[in-house]
């Protein structure tokens, strides 16, 4: 039986063979002995079950999605906000908006809340943002 290898298959096979011969790990699979994995699990699903509002709890109705989208666009357009602020969770249910996640400072916290209130309306925003530690 003869297998014909062409183009990218040849290069992939050659790269794999060279890694096996040299004994080096493939890119992206190296294990850094100096930095062992952290002792805390990255999955916090069990903690999220205790929260009444998570991003998964947002309904798929059009009005709630539009509110969330407009708030997100407003936050992303403000380049003075940190990456943390750009990544806050925005959860909208029946027109009520909940903001969650860490931000850099009190100014970002109030800026995001005011942007959400501009879209959702006064009294429709619950600010659960926290300060990054």
C-alpha positions in Angstrom: 0.0 0.0 0.0 1.3 3.4 -1.0 0.1 6.7 0.5 0.6 9.9 -1.6 1.3 13.0 0.6 1.1 16.4 -0.9 1.3 20.0 0.2 0.3 20.7 3.8 0.0 17.0 4.7 3.7 16.5 3.9 4.7 19.5 6.1 2.4 18.4 8.9 3.8 14.9 8.9 7.4 16.2 8.7 6.8 18.5 11.7 5.2 15.7 13.7 8.1 13.4 12.9 10.7 16.0 13.8 9.0 16.6 17.1 9.0 12.9 17.9 12.6 12.5 16.9 13.9 15.5 18.8 11.6 14.7 21.8 10.3 18.3 22.1 6.7 19.0 22.9 4.6 20.4 20.1 3.8 24.2 20.2 1.0 25.0 22.6 1.5 21.7 24.6 4.6 22.6 26.5 4.7 22.1 30.2 6.5 24.8 32.0 8.2 23.3 35.0 8.9 26.7 36.5 5.2 27.6 36.6 3.2 24.6 37.8 -0.6 24.9 37.3 -2.5 26.8 39.9 -4.1 25.0 42.7 -7.5 26.5 42.1 -9.8 25.2 39.5 -10.7 27.6 36.6 -14.2 26.4 36.5 -16.5 28.4 38.7 -19.8 26.8 37.6 -20.7 25.7 41.0 -20.4 29.2 42.3 -22.5 30.6 39.5 -25.4 28.2 40.5 -25.8 30.3 43.7 -26.3 33.5 41.7 -29.8 34.3 40.6 -28.8 36.2 37.5 -26.0 35.0 35.2 -25.4 35.7 31.5 -27.1 32.4 30.8 -30.3 33.6 32.4 -30.9 36.3 29.9 -34.0 35.7 27.8 -33.8 35.5 24.1 -36.6 38.0 23.4 -35.8 40.8 21.0 -36.3 43.8 23.3 -33.9 42.4 26.0 -31.3 41.5 23.4 -31.5 45.0 21.9 -31.1 46.7 25.3 -28.0 44.6 26.0 -26.6 45.2 22.6 -27.0 49.0 22.8 -25.4 49.1 26.3 -22.5 46.9 25.1 -22.0 49.2 22.0 -22.0 52.3 24.2 -19.4 50.8 26.6 -17.2 49.5 23.8 -17.3 53.0 22.1 -15.8 54.6 25.2 -12.1 54.0 24.7 -11.3 55.6 28.1 -12.7 52.5 29.8 -10.4 49.6 30.8 -10.5 46.2 29.3 -12.2 45.0 32.5 -14.9 47.6 31.9 -15.3 46.5 28.3 -15.9 43.0 29.5 -18.5 43.4 32.2 -21.5 41.2 32.1 -24.8 42.8 31.0 -27.9 40.8 31.8 -31.3 42.0 30.7 -34.5 40.4 31.8 -37.9 41.9 31.2 -36.2 45.3 30.7 -34.3 45.2 34.0 -30.5 45.4 33.5 -28.0 43.8 35.9 -24.3 44.7 35.6 -21.7 42.3 36.9 -17.9 42.0 36.9 -14.8 43.8 38.0 -13.8 47.3 36.9 -10.7 49.4 37.6 -12.2 52.1 39.8 -15.4 53.9 41.0 -15.4 56.2 38.0 -15.7 53.2 35.6 -18.4 51.8 37.8 -20.5 54.9 37.7 -19.8 55.5 34.0 -21.0 52.0 33.0 -24.1 52.4 35.2 -25.0 55.7 33.6 -24.5 54.3 30.1 -26.9 51.4 31.0 -29.4 53.8 32.5 -29.4 55.9 29.3 -30.5 52.9 27.3 -32.7 51.0 29.8 -34.1 54.0 31.6 -33.8 55.4 35.1 -34.4 52.9 37.9 -34.0 49.9 35.6 -30.3 49.2 36.3 -28.9 47.1 39.2 -25.2 47.8 39.6 -23.3 44.8 41.0 -20.0 45.8 39.6 -17.0 45.3 41.8 -13.6 46.9 42.0 -10.7 44.9 40.7 -8.4 43.8 43.5 
